[in-house]
Structures are given as structure tokens and as C-alpha cells.
């Protein structure tokens, strides 16, 4: 089922959406649908992961779960990571 909505956008945002849709070789409608779908999917995945971690019987098992899901990548320079020993 499809619905039609009238959406009022600030001119600056409309311009940016148009530019990004052109860069992505999509229509404005396709770009907005893609962007909204991506954001909603991200939030659903985040909620599901948080729920799985909450259900873990121990902190160690929660960390093991994260290790299987989150890729092992080095931190960014701007990340502030505290040492486990410090």
C-alpha cells in the first residue's frame, strides 16, 4: 500500500536532497525513500542488538556477542578510549 504525503522542507534541505540525489543517480523520491529506509533499518538493528545484549546472562557473554557482530576496526583518532588498566 502506498500513500502520498505533502512534505514541507526548508529550501536549504530541499537543495541538499536534490544535490545528493543527483550524485547518487536517483530521483529525489528514490533518494528520500532510500535515506529513510536506511535510517529506520539502522535504528531497528540498534534496538535489536541492545535487546540481545540486555538478555545476555553476563557481561562477558554480552562482550562475546559484540565481538561476533561488530567488526574489529581500529579506533578513530578522535575516539577517546580509556585504558582498562588506567
Secondary structure as UniProt FT lines:
FT   HELIX           11..23
FT   TURN            24..25
FT   HELIX           28..55
FT   HELIX           59..69
FT   TURN            77..78
//
